[in-house]
Amino acid sequence: MANALVSIQIIPKPSDGGDVIPFVDEAIRVIDESGVKYEVHPLETTMEGELSHLFSIIEKMNERMMEMGSKNVISQIKVLYQPTGITLETLTEKYR
């Protein structure tokens, strides 16, 4: 069972000052390719998994932003770490 939920809002700064949406789409693709369970929300994406693995995904996301031509990137991160196990549904089931 997963031991962490990590929400991330990635804010790239394209070198050409252009649209950030293609960068955000690519960041979400990095998450998708990682195989972890995730949900995209309007202002952030939440991933479920092992804490160290989720942090490695965030590192890949940031590296990919640089490869795409971002001057820098801000990653705003929220972490819920629960060694006994946690899922996305655990926190949201009463609202569904």
Backbone as XML, in Angstrom:
<?xml version="1.0"?>
<chain id="A" units="angstrom">
  <residue number="1" name="MET">
    <atom name="N" x="0.842" y="-1.191" z="0.000"/>
    <atom name="CA" x="0.000" y="0.000" z="0.000"/>
    <atom name="C" x="0.880" y="1.245" z="0.000"/>
  </residue>
  <residue number="2" name="ALA">
    <atom name="N" x="0.404" y="2.260" z="-0.653"/>
    <atom name="CA" x="1.123" y="3.535" z="-0.723"/>
    <atom name="C" x="1.279" y="4.137" z="0.665"/>
  </residue>
  <residue number="3" name="ASN">
    <atom name="N" x="2.392" y="4.835" z="0.875"/>
    <atom name="CA" x="2.589" y="5.489" z="2.168"/>
    <atom name="C" x="2.554" y="7.005" z="2.080"/>
  </residue>
  <residue number="4" name="ALA">
    <atom name="N" x="2.213" y="7.536" z="0.882"/>
    <atom name="CA" x="2.210" y="8.991" z="0.751"/>
    <atom name="C" x="1.261" y="9.462" z="-0.346"/>
  </residue>
  <residue number="5" name="LEU">
    <atom name="N" x="0.748" y="10.644" z="-0.133"/>
    <atom name="CA" x="0.052" y="11.408" z="-1.158"/>
    <atom name="C" x="0.860" y="12.688" z="-1.332"/>
  </residue>
  <residue number="6" name="VAL">
    <atom name="N" x="1.165" y="13.010" z="-2.569"/>
    <atom name="CA" x="1.927" y="14.227" z="-2.855"/>
    <atom name="C" x="1.179" y="15.012" z="-3.924"/>
  </residue>
  <residue number="7" name="SER">
    <atom name="N" x="0.849" y="16.253" z="-3.593"/>
    <atom name="CA" x="0.228" y="17.151" z="-4.569"/>
    <atom name="C" x="1.286" y="18.115" z="-5.058"/>
  </residue>
  <residue number="8" name="ILE">
    <atom name="N" x="1.273" y="18.354" z="-6.360"/>
    <atom name="CA" x="2.259" y="19.264" z="-6.945"/>
    <atom name="C" x="1.591" y="20.223" z="-7.908"/>
  </residue>
  <residue number="9" name="GLN">
    <atom name="N" x="2.002" y="21.464" z="-7.804"/>
    <atom name="CA" x="1.661" y="22.490" z="-8.783"/>
    <atom name="C" x="2.995" y="22.933" z="-9.367"/>
  </residue>
  <residue number="10" name="ILE">
    <atom name="N" x="3.168" y="22.706" z="-10.659"/>
    <atom name="CA" x="4.431" y="23.050" z="-11.303"/>
    <atom name="C" x="4.224" y="24.331" z="-12.102"/>
  </residue>
  <residue number="11" name="ILE">
    <atom name="N" x="5.134" y="25.280" z="-11.906"/>
    <atom name="CA" x="5.018" y="26.588" z="-12.551"/>
    <atom name="C" x="6.321" y="26.859" z="-13.311"/>
  </residue>
  <residue number="12" name="PRO">
    <atom name="N" x="6.358" y="26.480" z="-14.586"/>
    <atom name="CA" x="7.556" y="26.728" z="-15.386"/>
    <atom name="C" x="7.591" y="28.162" z="-15.899"/>
  </residue>
  <residue number="13" name="LYS">
    <atom name="N" x="8.792" y="28.615" z="-16.252"/>
    <atom name="CA" x="8.959" y="29.936" z="-16.855"/>
    <atom name="C" x="9.630" y="29.735" z="-18.213"/>
  </residue>
  <residue number="14" name="PRO">
    <atom name="N" x="8.816" y="29.620" z="-19.272"/>
    <atom name="CA" x="9.392" y="29.400" z="-20.601"/>
    <atom name="C" x="10.378" y="30.510" z="-20.979"/>
  </residue>
  <residue number="15" name="SER">
    <atom name="N" x="11.499" y="30.122" z="-21.552"/>
    <atom name="CA" x="12.533" y="31.086" z="-21.954"/>
    <atom name="C" x="12.004" y="32.140" z="-22.911"/>
  </residue>
  <residue number="16" name="ASP">
    <atom name="N" x="11.058" y="31.736" z="-23.776"/>
    <atom name="CA" x="10.524" y="32.678" z="-24.763"/>
    <atom name="C" x="9.321" y="33.462" z="-24.238"/>
  </residue>
  <residue number="17" name="GLY">
    <atom name="N" x="8.978" y="33.249" z="-22.958"/>
    <atom name="CA" x="7.837" y="33.948" z="-22.373"/>
    <atom name="C" x="6.497" y="33.438" z="-22.864"/>
  </residue>
  <residue number="18" name="GLY">
    <atom name="N" x="6.500" y="32.315" z="-23.549"/>
    <atom name="CA" x="5.283" y="31.768" z="-24.147"/>
    <atom name="C" x="4.364" y="31.064" z="-23.160"/>
  </residue>
  <residue number="19" name="ASP">
    <atom name="N" x="3.428" y="30.363" z="-23.732"/>
    <atom name="CA" x="2.380" y="29.653" z="-23.013"/>
    <atom name="C" x="2.959" y="28.546" z="-22.137"/>
  </residue>
  <residue number="20" name="VAL">
    <atom name="N" x="2.495" y="28.437" z="-20.897"/>
    <atom name="CA" x="2.972" y="27.394" z="-19.988"/>
    <atom name="C" x="2.187" y="26.090" z="-20.122"/>
  </residue>
  <residue number="21" name="ILE">
    <atom name="N" x="1.029" y="26.121" z="-20.765"/>
    <atom name="CA" x="0.171" y="24.934" z="-20.836"/>
    <atom name="C" x="0.887" y="23.729" z="-21.453"/>
  </residue>
  <residue number="22" name="PRO">
    <atom name="N" x="1.632" y="23.872" z="-22.549"/>
    <atom name="CA" x="2.348" y="22.701" z="-23.069"/>
    <atom name="C" x="3.346" y="22.123" z="-22.058"/>
  </residue>
  <residue number="23" name="PHE">
    <atom name="N" x="3.919" y="22.968" z="-21.231"/>
    <atom name="CA" x="4.840" y="22.507" z="-20.191"/>
    <atom name="C" x="4.085" y="21.719" z="-19.127"/>
  </residue>
  <residue number="24" name="VAL">
    <atom name="N" x="2.958" y="22.238" z="-18.697"/>
    <atom name="CA" x="2.148" y="21.558" z="-17.683"/>
    <atom name="C" x="1.652" y="20.220" z="-18.233"/>
  </residue>
  <residue number="25" name="ASP">
    <atom name="N" x="1.217" y="20.210" z="-19.485"/>
    <atom name="CA" x="0.785" y="18.958" z="-20.108"/>
    <atom name="C" x="1.910" y="17.928" z="-20.097"/>
  </residue>
  <residue number="26" name="GLU">
    <atom name="N" x="3.117" y="18.375" z="-20.376"/>
    <atom name="CA" x="4.267" y="17.468" z="-20.381"/>
    <atom name="C" x="4.586" y="16.975" z="-18.978"/>
  </residue>
  <residue number="27" name="ALA">
    <atom name="N" x="4.450" y="17.834" z="-17.984"/>
    <atom name="CA" x="4.682" y="17.423" z="-16.597"/>
    <atom name="C" x="3.694" y="16.325" z="-16.202"/>
  </residue>
  <residue number="28" name="ILE">
    <atom name="N" x="2.450" y="16.485" z="-16.604"/>
    <atom name="CA" x="1.439" y="15.461" z="-16.308"/>
    <atom name="C" x="1.753" y="14.170" z="-17.067"/>
  </residue>
  <residue number="29" name="ARG">
    <atom name="N" x="2.283" y="14.284" z="-18.279"/>
    <atom name="CA" x="2.681" y="13.096" z="-19.031"/>
    <atom name="C" x="3.784" y="12.331" z="-18.288"/>
  </residue>
  <residue number="30" name="VAL">
    <atom name="N" x="4.719" y="13.065" z="-17.681"/>
    <atom name="CA" x="5.784" y="12.422" z="-16.890"/>
    <atom name="C" x="5.168" y="11.613" z="-15.753"/>
  </residue>
  <residue number="31" name="ILE">
    <atom name="N" x="4.178" y="12.195" z="-15.086"/>
    <atom name="CA" x="3.491" y="11.470" z="-14.011"/>
    <atom name="C" x="2.810" y="10.233" z="-14.577"/>
  </residue>
  <residue number="32" name="ASP">
    <atom name="N" x="2.084" y="10.409" z="-15.658"/>
    <atom name="CA" x="1.345" y="9.297" z="-16.264"/>
    <atom name="C" x="2.279" y="8.153" z="-16.636"/>
  </residue>
  <residue number="33" name="GLU">
    <atom name="N" x="3.409" y="8.477" z="-17.226"/>
    <atom name="CA" x="4.365" y="7.450" z="-17.638"/>
    <atom name="C" x="5.020" y="6.739" z="-16.453"/>
  </residue>
  <residue number="34" name="SER">
    <atom name="N" x="4.975" y="7.341" z="-15.278"/>
    <atom name="CA" x="5.585" y="6.725" z="-14.095"/>
    <atom name="C" x="4.784" y="5.529" z="-13.594"/>
  </residue>
  <residue number="35" name="GLY">
    <atom name="N" x="3.508" y="5.491" z="-13.947"/>
    <atom name="CA" x="2.666" y="4.380" z="-13.526"/>
    <atom name="C" x="1.988" y="4.548" z="-12.177"/>
  </residue>
  <residue number="36" name="VAL">
    <atom name="N" x="2.225" y="5.660" z="-11.486"/>
    <atom name="CA" x="1.571" y="5.853" z="-10.188"/>
    <atom name="C" x="0.123" y="6.291" z="-10.399"/>
  </residue>
  <residue number="37" name="LYS">
    <atom name="N" x="-0.684" y="6.054" z="-9.405"/>
    <atom name="CA" x="-2.062" y="6.526" z="-9.426"/>
    <atom name="C" x="-2.029" y="8.034" z="-9.185"/>
  </residue>
  <residue number="38" name="TYR">
    <atom name="N" x="-2.844" y="8.782" z="-9.933"/>
    <atom name="CA" x="-2.864" y="10.230" z="-9.776"/>
    <atom name="C" x="-4.209" y="10.791" z="-10.199"/>
  </residue>
  <residue number="39" name="GLU">
    <atom name="N" x="-4.482" y="12.004" z="-9.757"/>
    <atom name="CA" x="-5.669" y="12.755" z="-10.160"/>
    <atom name="C" x="-5.243" y="14.178" z="-10.496"/>
  </residue>
  <residue number="40" name="VAL">
    <atom name="N" x="-5.712" y="14.665" z="-11.635"/>
    <atom name="CA" x="-5.449" y="16.040" z="-12.042"/>
    <atom name="C" x="-6.605" y="16.901" z="-11.556"/>
  </residue>
  <residue number="41" name="HIS">
    <atom name="N" x="-6.265" y="17.990" z="-10.906"/>
    <atom name="CA" x="-7.240" y="18.968" z="-10.425"/>
    <atom name="C" x="-6.902" y="20.319" z="-11.056"/>
  </residue>
  <residue number="42" name="PRO">
    <atom name="N" x="-7.778" y="21.298" z="-10.953"/>
    <atom name="CA" x="-7.540" y="22.575" z="-11.637"/>
    <atom name="C" x="-6.227" y="23.275" z="-11.269"/>
  </residue>
  <residue number="43" name="LEU">
    <atom name="N" x="-5.792" y="23.157" z="-10.024"/>
    <atom name="CA" x="-4.612" y="23.905" z="-9.597"/>
    <atom name="C" x="-3.433" y="23.040" z="-9.181"/>
  </residue>
  <residue number="44" name="GLU">
    <atom name="N" x="-3.610" y="21.714" z="-9.191"/>
    <atom name="CA" x="-2.528" y="20.819" z="-8.801"/>
    <atom name="C" x="-2.885" y="19.395" z="-9.205"/>
  </residue>
  <residue number="45" name="THR">
    <atom name="N" x="-1.894" y="18.538" z="-9.169"/>
    <atom name="CA" x="-2.093" y="17.116" z="-9.432"/>
    <atom name="C" x="-1.631" y="16.357" z="-8.202"/>
  </residue>
  <residue number="46" name="THR">
    <atom name="N" x="-2.431" y="15.380" z="-7.779"/>
    <atom name="CA" x="-2.102" y="14.585" z="-6.597"/>
    <atom name="C" x="-1.718" y="13.173" z="-7.027"/>
  </residue>
  <residue number="47" name="MET">
    <atom name="N" x="-0.585" y="12.710" z="-6.505"/>
    <atom name="CA" x="-0.076" y="11.374" z="-6.794"/>
    <atom name="C" x="-0.135" y="10.524" z="-5.528"/>
  </residue>
  <residue number="48" name="GLU">
    <atom name="N" x="-0.264" y="9.221" z="-5.722"/>
    <atom name="CA" x="-0.297" y="8.258" z="-4.620"/>
    <atom name="C" x="0.825" y="7.259" z="-4.836"/>
  </residue>
  <residue number="49" name="GLY">
    <atom name="N" x="1.610" y="7.006" z="-3.799"/>
    <atom name="CA" x="2.686" y="6.020" z="-3.941"/>
    <atom name="C" x="3.658" y="6.068" z="-2.781"/>
  </residue>
  <residue number="50" name="GLU">
    <atom name="N" x="4.837" y="5.513" z="-3.032"/>
    <atom name="CA" x="5.899" y="5.539" z="-2.042"/>
    <atom name="C" x="6.582" y="6.902" z="-2.109"/>
  </residue>
  <residue number="51" name="LEU">
    <atom name="N" x="6.820" y="7.493" z="-0.961"/>
    <atom name="CA" x="7.314" y="8.862" z="-0.889"/>
    <atom name="C" x="8.569" y="9.081" z="-1.743"/>
  </residue>
  <residue number="52" name="SER">
    <atom name="N" x="9.550" y="8.214" z="-1.622"/>
    <atom name="CA" x="10.798" y="8.407" z="-2.380"/>
    <atom name="C" x="10.544" y="8.331" z="-3.886"/>
  </residue>
  <residue number="53" name="HIS">
    <atom name="N" x="9.659" y="7.445" z="-4.308"/>
    <atom name="CA" x="9.336" y="7.341" z="-5.734"/>
    <atom name="C" x="8.634" y="8.604" z="-6.226"/>
  </residue>
  <residue number="54" name="LEU">
    <atom name="N" x="7.716" y="9.130" z="-5.435"/>
    <atom name="CA" x="6.999" y="10.347" z="-5.829"/>
    <atom name="C" x="7.959" y="11.525" z="-5.953"/>
  </residue>
  <residue number="55" name="PHE">
    <atom name="N" x="8.925" y="11.618" z="-5.043"/>
    <atom name="CA" x="9.921" y="12.688" z="-5.147"/>
    <atom name="C" x="10.785" y="12.525" z="-6.397"/>
  </residue>
  <residue number="56" name="SER">
    <atom name="N" x="11.074" y="11.289" z="-6.773"/>
    <atom name="CA" x="11.870" y="11.078" z="-7.989"/>
    <atom name="C" x="11.073" y="11.500" z="-9.231"/>
  </residue>
  <residue number="57" name="ILE">
    <atom name="N" x="9.759" y="11.323" z="-9.198"/>
    <atom name="CA" x="8.911" y="11.778" z="-10.308"/>
    <atom name="C" x="8.956" y="13.301" z="-10.400"/>
  </residue>
  <residue number="58" name="ILE">
    <atom name="N" x="8.890" y="13.969" z="-9.268"/>
    <atom name="CA" x="8.966" y="15.437" z="-9.247"/>
    <atom name="C" x="10.301" y="15.899" z="-9.813"/>
  </residue>
  <residue number="59" name="GLU">
    <atom name="N" x="11.367" y="15.207" z="-9.480"/>
    <atom name="CA" x="12.681" y="15.555" z="-10.030"/>
    <atom name="C" x="12.660" y="15.422" z="-11.556"/>
  </residue>
  <residue number="60" name="LYS">
    <atom name="N" x="12.084" y="14.339" z="-12.064"/>
    <atom name="CA" x="11.991" y="14.147" z="-13.521"/>
    <atom name="C" x="11.143" y="15.243" z="-14.166"/>
  </residue>
  <residue number="61" name="MET">
    <atom name="N" x="10.073" y="15.633" z="-13.510"/>
    <atom name="CA" x="9.218" y="16.703" z="-14.034"/>
    <atom name="C" x="10.018" y="17.991" z="-14.192"/>
  </residue>
  <residue number="62" name="ASN">
    <atom name="N" x="10.770" y="18.343" z="-13.157"/>
    <atom name="CA" x="11.580" y="19.567" z="-13.193"/>
    <atom name="C" x="12.648" y="19.488" z="-14.273"/>
  </residue>
  <residue number="63" name="GLU">
    <atom name="N" x="13.307" y="18.350" z="-14.384"/>
    <atom name="CA" x="14.331" y="18.180" z="-15.419"/>
    <atom name="C" x="13.711" y="18.315" z="-16.806"/>
  </residue>
  <residue number="64" name="ARG">
    <atom name="N" x="12.525" y="17.757" z="-16.990"/>
    <atom name="CA" x="11.862" y="17.833" z="-18.297"/>
    <atom name="C" x="11.513" y="19.274" z="-18.647"/>
  </residue>
  <residue number="65" name="MET">
    <atom name="N" x="11.126" y="20.075" z="-17.660"/>
    <atom name="CA" x="10.818" y="21.485" z="-17.920"/>
    <atom name="C" x="12.050" y="22.206" z="-18.457"/>
  </residue>
  <residue number="66" name="MET">
    <atom name="N" x="13.219" y="21.886" z="-17.906"/>
    <atom name="CA" x="14.469" y="22.494" z="-18.375"/>
    <atom name="C" x="14.767" y="22.043" z="-19.805"/>
  </residue>
  <residue number="67" name="GLU">
    <atom name="N" x="14.574" y="20.749" z="-20.083"/>
    <atom name="CA" x="14.816" y="20.221" z="-21.431"/>
    <atom name="C" x="13.919" y="20.906" z="-22.462"/>
  </residue>
  <residue number="68" name="MET">
    <atom name="N" x="12.725" y="21.303" z="-22.046"/>
    <atom name="CA" x="11.773" y="21.943" z="-22.950"/>
    <atom name="C" x="12.045" y="23.427" z="-23.150"/>
  </residue>
  <residue number="69" name="GLY">
    <atom name="N" x="12.980" y="23.978" z="-22.370"/>
    <atom name="CA" x="13.324" y="25.381" z="-22.553"/>
    <atom name="C" x="12.813" y="26.322" z="-21.486"/>
  </residue>
  <residue number="70" name="SER">
    <atom name="N" x="12.503" y="25.785" z="-20.320"/>
    <atom name="CA" x="12.105" y="26.656" z="-19.215"/>
    <atom name="C" x="13.365" y="27.249" z="-18.578"/>
  </residue>
  <residue number="71" name="LYS">
    <atom name="N" x="13.318" y="28.546" z="-18.242"/>
    <atom name="CA" x="14.455" y="29.187" z="-17.566"/>
    <atom name="C" x="14.580" y="28.678" z="-16.139"/>
  </residue>
  <residue number="72" name="ASN">
    <atom name="N" x="13.445" y="28.462" z="-15.509"/>
    <atom name="CA" x="13.392" y="27.915" z="-14.159"/>
    <atom name="C" x="12.005" y="27.341" z="-13.938"/>
  </residue>
  <residue number="73" name="VAL">
    <atom name="N" x="11.810" y="26.728" z="-12.804"/>
    <atom name="CA" x="10.502" y="26.156" z="-12.491"/>
    <atom name="C" x="10.294" y="26.196" z="-10.981"/>
  </residue>
  <residue number="74" name="ILE">
    <atom name="N" x="9.102" y="26.575" z="-10.594"/>
    <atom name="CA" x="8.702" y="26.524" z="-9.194"/>
    <atom name="C" x="7.814" y="25.298" z="-9.034"/>
  </residue>
  <residue number="75" name="SER">
    <atom name="N" x="8.108" y="24.485" z="-8.030"/>
    <atom name="CA" x="7.281" y="23.322" z="-7.725"/>
    <atom name="C" x="6.730" y="23.503" z="-6.318"/>
  </residue>
  <residue number="76" name="GLN">
    <atom name="N" x="5.429" y="23.735" z="-6.237"/>
    <atom name="CA" x="4.773" y="23.850" z="-4.943"/>
    <atom name="C" x="4.237" y="22.471" z="-4.589"/>
  </residue>
  <residue number="77" name="ILE">
    <atom name="N" x="4.683" y="21.957" z="-3.441"/>
    <atom name="CA" x="4.418" y="20.566" z="-3.087"/>
    <atom name="C" x="3.753" y="20.475" z="-1.720"/>
  </residue>
  <residue number="78" name="LYS">
    <atom name="N" x="2.753" y="19.589" z="-1.644"/>
    <atom name="CA" x="2.124" y="19.234" z="-0.370"/>
    <atom name="C" x="2.323" y="17.740" z="-0.190"/>
  </residue>
  <residue number="79" name="VAL">
    <atom name="N" x="2.682" y="17.322" z="1.017"/>
    <atom name="CA" x="2.958" y="15.919" z="1.270"/>
    <atom name="C" x="2.162" y="15.434" z="2.476"/>
  </residue>
  <residue number="80" name="LEU">
    <atom name="N" x="1.482" y="14.295" z="2.288"/>
    <atom name="CA" x="0.895" y="13.565" z="3.408"/>
    <atom name="C" x="1.629" y="12.237" z="3.466"/>
  </residue>
  <residue number="81" name="TYR">
    <atom name="N" x="2.407" y="12.039" z="4.512"/>
    <atom name="CA" x="3.165" y="10.808" z="4.700"/>
    <atom name="C" x="2.533" y="10.028" z="5.836"/>
  </residue>
  <residue number="82" name="GLN">
    <atom name="N" x="2.164" y="8.790" z="5.556"/>
    <atom name="CA" x="1.519" y="7.941" z="6.555"/>
    <atom name="C" x="2.053" y="6.521" z="6.373"/>
  </residue>
  <residue number="83" name="PRO">
    <atom name="N" x="3.059" y="6.150" z="7.155"/>
    <atom name="CA" x="3.707" y="4.846" z="6.980"/>
    <atom name="C" x="2.754" y="3.652" z="7.028"/>
  </residue>
  <residue number="84" name="THR">
    <atom name="N" x="1.635" y="3.788" z="7.703"/>
    <atom name="CA" x="0.683" y="2.671" z="7.784"/>
    <atom name="C" x="-0.155" y="2.526" z="6.526"/>
  </residue>
  <residue number="85" name="GLY">
    <atom name="N" x="-0.047" y="3.475" z="5.616"/>
    <atom name="CA" x="-0.760" y="3.406" z="4.348"/>
    <atom name="C" x="-1.782" y="4.511" z="4.185"/>
  </residue>
  <residue number="86" name="ILE">
    <atom name="N" x="-1.906" y="4.991" z="2.955"/>
    <atom name="CA" x="-2.857" y="6.059" z="2.634"/>
    <atom name="C" x="-3.202" y="5.952" z="1.147"/>
  </residue>
  <residue number="87" name="THR">
    <atom name="N" x="-4.443" y="6.293" z="0.815"/>
    <atom name="CA" x="-4.876" y="6.309" z="-0.578"/>
    <atom name="C" x="-5.630" y="7.601" z="-0.859"/>
  </residue>
  <residue number="88" name="LEU">
    <atom name="N" x="-5.772" y="7.915" z="-2.132"/>
    <atom name="CA" x="-6.574" y="9.075" z="-2.519"/>
    <atom name="C" x="-7.997" y="8.928" z="-1.996"/>
  </residue>
  <residue number="89" name="GLU">
    <atom name="N" x="-8.537" y="7.718" z="-2.097"/>
    <atom name="CA" x="-9.915" y="7.478" z="-1.677"/>
    <atom name="C" x="-10.103" y="7.670" z="-0.174"/>
  </residue>
  <residue number="90" name="THR">
    <atom name="N" x="-9.075" y="7.367" z="0.608"/>
    <atom name="CA" x="-9.173" y="7.520" z="2.062"/>
    <atom name="C" x="-9.599" y="8.937" z="2.438"/>
  </residue>
  <residue number="91" name="LEU">
    <atom name="N" x="-9.060" y="9.915" z="1.734"/>
    <atom name="CA" x="-9.348" y="11.307" z="2.067"/>
    <atom name="C" x="-10.591" y="11.856" z="1.379"/>
  </residue>
  <residue number="92" name="THR">
    <atom name="N" x="-11.063" y="11.189" z="0.332"/>
    <atom name="CA" x="-12.156" y="11.771" z="-0.435"/>
    <atom name="C" x="-13.432" y="10.927" z="-0.454"/>
  </residue>
  <residue number="93" name="GLU">
    <atom name="N" x="-13.408" y="9.731" z="0.101"/>
    <atom name="CA" x="-14.551" y="8.823" z="-0.032"/>
    <atom name="C" x="-15.857" y="9.412" z="0.506"/>
  </residue>
  <residue number="94" name="LYS">
    <atom name="N" x="-15.836" y="10.183" z="1.539"/>
    <atom name="CA" x="-17.083" y="10.718" z="2.079"/>
    <atom name="C" x="-17.703" y="11.793" z="1.178"/>
  </residue>
  <residue number="95" name="TYR">
    <atom name="N" x="-16.927" y="12.294" z="0.201"/>
    <atom name="CA" x="-17.447" y="13.308" z="-0.709"/>
    <atom name="C" x="-17.916" y="12.717" z="-2.034"/>
  </residue>
  <residue number="96" name="ARG">
    <atom name="N" x="-17.774" y="11.445" z="-2.214"/>
    <atom name="CA" x="-18.144" y="10.799" z="-3.481"/>
    <atom name="C" x="-19.402" y="9.986" z="-3.344"/>
  </residue>
</chain>
